[in-house]
Amino acid sequence: MKKLIIILFFVLASCIEKEHLPKKTIVFTNPEIIEDTASEWIQIDKYFSLNIPDSISIGLIKQIQWTDSLLYILEDGIYNSVMVFDMDGQFVNRLLKMGTGPGEYSTIDFFMIESDKISIYDRSQKKLIQYDLNDYLNFQDYSVQDYLLGGIFLPGKDRYFLISDAELENNIYKGYGFTTADFSSIKYSPQPAGYIEAFLPQSLTQTDKDLFITQPFSEKIFQIGADSLILEAQIDFGNKKLPKSVSGMTDAEEFYELLSTGSYYFAAHNVLFRGNSVAFNFYNESVENVQLALIQNGKAYRFRINSPIEELFLKPLFSGNGLYHTILLPGEYDEAILYNLNISSENYEKPILVSYFLEK
């Protein structure tokens, strides 16, 4: 019976994933290693301080997302909250409702924004809570049977795209799902465990019009449609790519043993499309060694991350609409770093949001 269920799931998956040939192949083989400082490549588009009230502290930044006029930041510090700012960096509001009762969460693992609502996911309580954006007073709790790793609202489609690591059988997870705005019915596309285990929030990216997910290990980039994934591009790591067997791995030791057998590039994320250029992060040989790739004018470059500036700017928090975005927290930056990037600040005790791209 279980085998029949798995077969049925994969029949559904064939409808959700449209595996035609990719529209483009992103070739990243034999890249030139950049030895000079990254600041010569970082082009600042805009920046502003986040004017958080002195009574509020900000912790580790887990997620950032924009609407037309507001910036939402998920932070995990003394409390787990979503802070809201206007586009001048002025503090607007804060979603902070910790607890175990209705409309309360123990932790926010990720959030999703639609036109007038914000939905947060609490993995520990296996529930989604949907609040009105105006004041967070009106809410609706939704019990979720499957564990989730991430998700995003699909503008204009009144649907959500979700990633689930709920296991079916034989190292197959429920994988990618599409659901209505009330989360009443989720249609899943099962995936090998390795593809889902390696998912990162930065696996999701957006352009002016479209949303994308980069599938780790296969290095395929899918456009997210209303109820299907369309293969858009394939990153080609040449002889550095991982063997296909990695897709079914769930044991970390087995994966590390594989990495010890060769020199691999893997798990592309933070993909940024800008004109004729493409940039993305990837792991080089180990999960501790994040680097950045840039393909510009048909030439491939590889950036190592060896300095404070590179640590801050070559591992961005979010990629979207042709720009990378990061937040410099107090203590992470100093006057010298800001000077090298031509950034001015009157208050070194405030976080600074920076939007930028790489080019030379």
MARDO-431679 format. One record per residue (C-alpha): residue number from 1; residue in one letter; x, y, z. Coordinates in Angstrom, 3 decimals, padded with zeros to 6 digits. Example, Ala and Ser with C-alpha at 12.3 -4.5 7.8 and 13.67 -1.06 7.14 Angstrom:
2
<node 1 A <012.300 -004.500 007.800>>
<node 2 S <013.670 -001.060 007.140>>
***
This chain:
360
<node 1 M <000.000 000.000 000.000>>
<node 2 K <002.806 002.420 000.899>>
<node 3 K <004.474 001.814 -002.457>>
<node 4 L <001.184 002.621 -004.196>>
<node 5 I <000.933 005.875 -002.246>>
<node 6 I <004.470 006.839 -003.299>>
<node 7 I <003.663 006.087 -006.948>>
<node 8 L <000.533 008.239 -006.757>>
<node 9 F <002.530 011.081 -005.215>>
<node 10 F <005.007 010.972 -008.064>>
<node 11 V <002.196 011.049 -010.631>>
<node 12 L <001.056 014.285 -008.973>>
<node 13 A <004.634 015.527 -008.927>>
<node 14 S <004.913 015.168 -012.691>>
<node 15 C <002.051 017.653 -012.979>>
<node 16 I <003.609 020.098 -010.522>>
<node 17 E <007.134 020.065 -011.948>>
<node 18 K <007.411 020.764 -015.658>>
<node 19 E <010.787 019.240 -016.465>>
<node 20 H <011.402 020.618 -019.938>>
<node 21 L <014.898 021.647 -020.980>>
<node 22 P <016.132 024.718 -019.081>>
<node 23 K <015.898 028.020 -020.913>>
<node 24 K <019.507 028.706 -020.061>>
<node 25 T <022.595 026.979 -018.696>>
<node 26 I <024.671 029.009 -016.242>>
<node 27 V <028.211 027.790 -016.770>>
<node 28 F <030.504 028.120 -013.765>>
<node 29 T <033.619 026.152 -014.655>>
<node 30 N <037.236 027.242 -014.294>>
<node 31 P <036.340 030.594 -012.705>>
<node 32 E <038.936 033.278 -012.139>>
<node 33 I <039.689 033.602 -008.433>>
<node 34 I <039.453 037.221 -007.274>>
<node 35 E <042.394 038.076 -005.069>>
<node 36 D <041.791 041.837 -004.642>>
<node 37 T <039.408 043.245 -002.034>>
<node 38 A <035.711 042.738 -002.594>>
<node 39 S <035.009 046.413 -001.910>>
<node 40 E <036.254 047.173 -005.440>>
<node 41 W <033.369 045.074 -006.814>>
<node 42 I <030.584 046.071 -004.404>>
<node 43 Q <028.376 048.757 -005.945>>
<node 44 I <026.040 050.363 -003.379>>
<node 45 D <022.565 051.158 -004.710>>
<node 46 K <021.047 052.534 -001.490>>
<node 47 Y <021.346 052.326 002.284>>
<node 48 F <019.681 053.689 005.380>>
<node 49 S <019.872 053.301 009.155>>
<node 50 L <017.144 051.391 010.947>>
<node 51 N <015.955 053.714 013.688>>
<node 52 I <015.002 051.170 016.336>>
<node 53 P <013.789 052.689 019.620>>
<node 54 D <016.425 052.550 022.365>>
<node 55 S <014.101 050.360 024.433>>
<node 56 I <014.160 047.599 021.788>>
<node 57 S <017.131 045.399 020.944>>
<node 58 I <017.616 043.477 017.720>>
<node 59 G <019.057 039.979 017.496>>
<node 60 L <020.102 037.603 014.745>>
<node 61 I <018.453 038.503 011.431>>
<node 62 K <016.675 035.434 010.008>>
<node 63 Q <014.611 036.908 007.145>>
<node 64 I <013.813 040.207 005.445>>
<node 65 Q <011.037 041.023 002.990>>
<node 66 W <009.575 044.120 001.323>>
<node 67 T <006.154 045.343 000.369>>
<node 68 D <005.705 048.474 -001.744>>
<node 69 S <006.226 050.771 001.233>>
<node 70 L <007.410 048.736 004.212>>
<node 71 L <010.319 046.538 005.261>>
<node 72 Y <009.739 043.473 007.469>>
<node 73 I <012.625 041.940 009.446>>
<node 74 L <012.453 038.660 011.352>>
<node 75 E <014.896 038.787 014.243>>
<node 76 D <015.744 036.291 016.956>>
<node 77 G <017.189 038.029 019.999>>
<node 78 I <015.812 038.388 023.501>>
<node 79 Y <012.429 037.884 021.846>>
<node 80 N <011.504 036.409 018.484>>
<node 81 S <009.699 039.145 016.562>>
<node 82 V <009.001 040.763 013.192>>
<node 83 M <010.039 044.435 013.098>>
<node 84 V <008.492 046.801 010.569>>
<node 85 F <010.139 049.915 009.081>>
<node 86 D <009.228 052.418 006.407>>
<node 87 M <011.500 053.005 003.436>>
<node 88 D <013.373 055.739 005.310>>
<node 89 G <014.287 053.332 008.101>>
<node 90 Q <011.778 054.722 010.605>>
<node 91 F <010.374 052.169 013.051>>
<node 92 V <006.666 051.516 012.388>>
<node 93 N <005.531 048.503 014.396>>
<node 94 R <006.503 045.145 015.829>>
<node 95 L <004.809 041.743 015.785>>
<node 96 L <005.540 040.218 019.193>>
<node 97 K <003.004 037.719 020.526>>
<node 98 M <004.949 034.940 022.202>>
<node 99 G <003.088 032.213 024.078>>
<node 100 T <001.133 029.023 023.508>>
<node 101 G <-002.403 030.376 023.306>>
<node 102 P <-004.507 031.393 020.306>>
<node 103 G <-002.693 033.919 018.124>>
<node 104 E <000.573 033.273 019.993>>
<node 105 Y <003.773 031.575 018.916>>
<node 106 S <006.759 029.993 020.652>>
<node 107 T <009.070 030.824 017.781>>
<node 108 I <008.811 032.236 014.264>>
<node 109 D <010.618 029.983 011.810>>
<node 110 F <009.624 032.050 008.763>>
<node 111 F <006.947 034.479 007.656>>
<node 112 M <005.040 035.210 004.451>>
<node 113 I <003.529 038.542 003.370>>
<node 114 E <000.456 039.057 001.216>>
<node 115 S <-001.368 042.307 000.485>>
<node 116 D <-003.073 042.743 003.848>>
<node 117 K <-001.874 039.812 005.960>>
<node 118 I <001.275 038.319 007.427>>
<node 119 S <001.471 034.584 008.098>>
<node 120 I <004.059 033.222 010.520>>
<node 121 Y <005.010 029.555 010.977>>
<node 122 D <005.757 028.046 014.391>>
<node 123 R <007.351 024.647 013.863>>
<node 124 S <007.305 023.756 017.567>>
<node 125 Q <003.506 024.109 017.691>>
<node 126 K <002.964 022.960 014.082>>
<node 127 K <000.778 025.932 013.252>>
<node 128 L <000.523 028.919 010.952>>
<node 129 I <-000.891 032.151 012.358>>
<node 130 Q <-002.272 034.728 009.956>>
<node 131 Y <-002.514 038.314 011.253>>
<node 132 D <-004.017 041.428 009.709>>
<node 133 L <-001.143 043.738 008.775>>
<node 134 N <-002.811 046.855 010.153>>
<node 135 D <-002.414 046.129 013.843>>
<node 136 Y <-001.974 042.320 014.303>>
<node 137 L <-005.096 042.280 016.509>>
<node 138 N <-007.200 040.116 014.183>>
<node 139 F <-005.735 036.684 013.565>>
<node 140 Q <-006.523 033.139 012.485>>
<node 141 D <-004.719 030.010 013.686>>
<node 142 Y <-004.205 027.137 011.218>>
<node 143 S <-003.065 023.711 012.356>>
<node 144 V <-000.460 022.254 009.977>>
<node 145 Q <000.064 018.492 010.002>>
<node 146 D <003.314 018.589 008.028>>
<node 147 Y <006.579 020.135 009.163>>
<node 148 L <007.615 023.099 007.013>>
<node 149 L <011.006 024.650 006.229>>
<node 150 G <009.927 027.714 004.286>>
<node 151 G <007.345 029.304 002.067>>
<node 152 I <006.297 032.373 000.139>>
<node 153 F <003.057 034.029 -000.964>>
<node 154 L <002.446 034.085 -004.723>>
<node 155 P <001.282 037.625 -005.614>>
<node 156 G <-001.681 037.806 -007.954>>
<node 157 K <-002.387 034.099 -007.546>>
<node 158 D <-003.907 034.058 -004.020>>
<node 159 R <-001.818 030.982 -003.223>>
<node 160 Y <001.211 029.979 -001.194>>
<node 161 F <004.243 027.892 -002.097>>
<node 162 L <005.596 025.748 000.768>>
<node 163 I <008.593 023.480 001.401>>
<node 164 S <008.012 020.474 003.670>>
<node 165 D <010.493 018.032 005.198>>
<node 166 A <007.739 015.647 006.310>>
<node 167 E <008.959 012.168 005.329>>
<node 168 L <006.912 009.810 003.193>>
<node 169 E <009.055 006.716 002.728>>
<node 170 N <012.528 005.616 001.619>>
<node 171 N <014.190 009.027 001.945>>
<node 172 I <011.398 010.788 000.065>>
<node 173 Y <009.926 013.959 001.580>>
<node 174 K <006.637 015.670 000.780>>
<node 175 G <008.777 018.393 -000.761>>
<node 176 Y <007.210 021.295 -002.634>>
<node 177 G <003.583 022.224 -002.075>>
<node 178 F <000.988 024.654 -003.389>>
<node 179 T <-001.952 025.695 -001.253>>
<node 180 T <-004.868 028.092 -001.189>>
<node 181 A <-004.703 031.258 000.921>>
<node 182 D <-006.532 029.549 003.806>>
<node 183 F <-004.063 026.603 003.822>>
<node 184 S <-007.018 024.224 003.461>>
<node 185 S <-005.509 021.972 000.804>>
<node 186 I <-001.829 021.422 000.038>>
<node 187 K <-000.849 019.700 -003.210>>
<node 188 Y <002.663 018.303 -002.827>>
<node 189 S <005.422 017.315 -005.223>>
<node 190 P <007.557 014.703 -003.389>>
<node 191 Q <011.311 015.233 -003.516>>
<node 192 P <014.439 013.276 -002.586>>
<node 193 A <015.385 014.012 001.012>>
<node 194 G <018.721 015.613 000.144>>
<node 195 Y <017.107 018.322 -001.985>>
<node 196 I <014.855 019.332 000.908>>
<node 197 E <017.309 018.910 003.785>>
<node 198 A <019.659 021.377 002.076>>
<node 199 F <016.965 024.030 001.524>>
<node 200 L <017.836 027.501 002.813>>
<node 201 P <015.672 030.631 003.083>>
<node 202 Q <018.077 032.065 000.489>>
<node 203 S <017.044 029.294 -001.931>>
<node 204 L <014.081 031.550 -002.742>>
<node 205 T <014.610 034.670 -004.821>>
<node 206 Q <012.545 037.101 -006.869>>
<node 207 T <012.755 039.445 -009.806>>
<node 208 D <010.392 042.308 -010.660>>
<node 209 K <007.817 039.848 -011.970>>
<node 210 D <008.678 036.290 -010.969>>
<node 211 L <009.598 034.079 -008.001>>
<node 212 F <012.219 031.338 -008.168>>
<node 213 I <013.542 028.460 -006.097>>
<node 214 T <017.032 027.041 -006.551>>
<node 215 Q <017.094 023.325 -005.811>>
<node 216 P <020.261 022.418 -003.893>>
<node 217 F <022.452 019.586 -005.210>>
<node 218 S <020.623 019.379 -008.562>>
<node 219 E <021.427 023.130 -008.973>>
<node 220 K <018.247 023.630 -010.983>>
<node 221 I <016.457 026.989 -010.862>>
<node 222 F <012.669 026.746 -011.110>>
<node 223 Q <010.214 029.547 -011.702>>
<node 224 I <007.324 029.243 -009.229>>
<node 225 G <003.981 029.365 -011.011>>
<node 226 A <000.458 029.319 -009.583>>
<node 227 D <000.459 025.534 -009.182>>
<node 228 S <003.639 024.292 -010.857>>
<node 229 L <007.403 024.691 -011.052>>
<node 230 I <008.898 025.481 -014.448>>
<node 231 L <012.559 024.696 -015.056>>
<node 232 E <014.179 028.021 -015.885>>
<node 233 A <017.934 027.413 -015.676>>
<node 234 Q <020.607 024.887 -014.774>>
<node 235 I <023.857 025.814 -013.026>>
<node 236 D <026.712 023.813 -014.528>>
<node 237 F <029.588 023.201 -012.115>>
<node 238 G <031.362 020.965 -014.639>>
<node 239 N <033.611 018.367 -013.007>>
<node 240 K <032.990 020.029 -009.632>>
<node 241 K <029.332 018.956 -009.465>>
<node 242 L <028.121 016.444 -006.906>>
<node 243 P <027.163 012.904 -007.964>>
<node 244 K <023.428 012.272 -008.289>>
<node 245 S <023.477 009.840 -005.355>>
<node 246 V <023.604 012.787 -002.944>>
<node 247 S <019.926 013.568 -003.571>>
<node 248 G <018.793 010.635 -001.422>>
<node 249 M <021.150 011.203 001.501>>
<node 250 T <019.731 012.060 004.919>>
<node 251 D <022.694 011.087 007.072>>
<node 252 A <025.173 013.939 007.633>>
<node 253 E <028.139 011.609 008.105>>
<node 254 E <027.431 009.952 004.758>>
<node 255 F <027.365 013.359 003.087>>
<node 256 Y <030.606 014.510 004.748>>
<node 257 E <032.271 011.258 003.705>>
<node 258 L <031.256 011.967 000.115>>
<node 259 L <032.711 015.483 000.310>>
<node 260 S <036.016 014.030 001.515>>
<node 261 T <036.352 012.025 -001.708>>
<node 262 G <036.688 015.024 -004.037>>
<node 263 S <036.551 018.766 -004.588>>
<node 264 Y <032.942 019.832 -005.134>>
<node 265 Y <030.845 022.972 -005.602>>
<node 266 F <027.299 022.554 -004.324>>
<node 267 A <024.027 024.038 -002.999>>
<node 268 A <023.764 027.291 -004.924>>
<node 269 H <021.586 029.910 -003.220>>
<node 270 N <021.076 033.681 -003.178>>
<node 271 V <020.769 033.636 -006.964>>
<node 272 L <020.669 037.177 -008.347>>
<node 273 F <019.738 037.984 -011.940>>
<node 274 R <020.803 041.457 -013.022>>
<node 275 G <020.870 042.305 -016.720>>
<node 276 N <023.259 039.870 -018.381>>
<node 277 S <024.956 038.993 -015.095>>
<node 278 V <024.204 036.207 -012.630>>
<node 279 A <025.576 035.912 -009.102>>
<node 280 F <025.024 033.302 -006.411>>
<node 281 N <026.497 031.832 -003.257>>
<node 282 F <027.645 028.225 -003.137>>
<node 283 Y <029.653 025.893 -000.941>>
<node 284 N <033.170 024.963 -001.959>>
<node 285 E <034.290 021.552 -000.670>>
<node 286 S <032.633 021.902 002.767>>
<node 287 V <029.579 023.458 004.423>>
<node 288 E <031.890 025.822 006.308>>
<node 289 N <033.306 027.357 003.133>>
<node 290 V <030.734 029.675 001.517>>
<node 291 Q <031.909 031.548 -001.573>>
<node 292 L <030.314 033.791 -004.172>>
<node 293 A <030.099 033.245 -007.918>>
<node 294 L <029.664 035.972 -010.504>>
<node 295 I <029.182 035.420 -014.225>>
<node 296 Q <029.547 038.742 -015.978>>
<node 297 N <029.901 039.318 -019.736>>
<node 298 G <030.376 035.590 -020.217>>
<node 299 K <033.265 035.346 -017.740>>
<node 300 A <033.120 033.492 -014.407>>
<node 301 Y <034.624 034.840 -011.167>>
<node 302 R <034.961 033.195 -007.758>>
<node 303 F <035.184 035.271 -004.573>>
<node 304 R <036.643 033.881 -001.391>>
<node 305 I <035.328 035.248 001.900>>
<node 306 N <038.347 036.156 004.009>>
<node 307 S <037.699 039.622 005.453>>
<node 308 P <035.024 041.425 007.515>>
<node 309 I <033.752 043.274 004.430>>
<node 310 E <033.485 040.038 002.469>>
<node 311 E <031.762 038.316 005.387>>
<node 312 L <029.130 041.051 005.493>>
<node 313 F <028.558 041.565 001.767>>
<node 314 L <029.373 038.300 000.020>>
<node 315 K <026.847 036.350 002.123>>
<node 316 P <023.741 038.539 001.704>>
<node 317 L <020.545 038.031 003.672>>
<node 318 F <018.248 038.358 000.685>>
<node 319 S <018.365 038.668 -003.097>>
<node 320 G <015.618 040.292 -005.078>>
<node 321 N <014.764 042.727 -007.861>>
<node 322 G <018.317 042.895 -009.159>>
<node 323 L <019.939 043.672 -005.808>>
<node 324 Y <021.478 041.959 -002.830>>
<node 325 H <020.427 043.147 000.622>>
<node 326 T <022.207 042.841 003.946>>
<node 327 I <021.925 044.413 007.395>>
<node 328 L <025.012 045.627 009.236>>
<node 329 L <024.425 045.246 012.971>>
<node 330 P <026.199 047.402 015.570>>
<node 331 G <029.497 045.745 016.406>>
<node 332 E <029.750 044.117 012.959>>
<node 333 Y <030.933 047.276 011.233>>
<node 334 D <033.219 050.183 012.015>>
<node 335 E <034.156 053.507 010.468>>
<node 336 A <036.816 051.905 008.257>>
<node 337 I <034.371 049.438 006.686>>
<node 338 L <031.848 052.178 005.981>>
<node 339 Y <034.568 054.446 004.549>>
<node 340 N <035.764 051.732 002.145>>
<node 341 L <032.213 051.408 000.813>>
<node 342 N <031.483 055.147 000.775>>
<node 343 I <028.708 054.764 003.353>>
<node 344 S <028.105 057.533 005.868>>
<node 345 S <026.387 057.127 009.222>>
<node 346 E <025.757 059.512 012.077>>
<node 347 N <024.999 056.765 014.588>>
<node 348 Y <027.136 053.626 014.832>>
<node 349 E <024.702 052.138 017.352>>
<node 350 K <021.988 051.595 014.734>>
<node 351 P <021.718 048.774 012.177>>
<node 352 I <022.237 049.791 008.543>>
<node 353 L <020.390 048.154 005.654>>
<node 354 V <022.448 048.115 002.469>>
<node 355 S <021.231 047.206 -001.051>>
<node 356 Y <023.943 046.546 -003.638>>
<node 357 F <025.222 044.492 -006.557>>
<node 358 L <028.615 043.258 -007.750>>
<node 359 E <030.218 044.655 -010.860>>
<node 360 K <033.541 045.967 -012.122>>
***
